[in-house]
Amino acid sequence: MSEQQRAPRTSWTFLTHHARVLVMISRDAEVRLRDLAVGCGVTERAVQAIVSDLEGAGYLTRSRRGRRNHYQVARHAFFRHPAEARYEIDGFLDLFAGLPPPPDGSPSPSS
């Protein structure tokens, strides 16, 4: 077996960018798009599109409070995929949003 075949594949993750954005918003209802982009490792434009997707699908609502956006997550919305469609997202958010983020924003060594 070659070294390349033994090396772990790192081009995929368990959570999508949509899931990460939703988790981060559930942690901080007034998080900035810039901070979401840094936390997810994508551009602000990508985060804008993700937030629009989530809002359009009913997973969150967005309102203005002064110069900042304020988000409200619809915790009783259901997952989109048919395999999980009977489950609400609140348990997922409780699991992941309850975890403290790494202090410097980087992944923890155990991930």
Buried (B, 14 or more C-beta within 10 A) or exposed (E): EEEEEEEEEEEEEEEEBBBBBBBBBBBEBEBEBEBBBEBBEBEBEBBEBBBEEBBEEEBBEBEEEEEEBEBEBBBEBBBEEEEEEEEBBBEBBEEBBEEEBEEEEEEEEEE
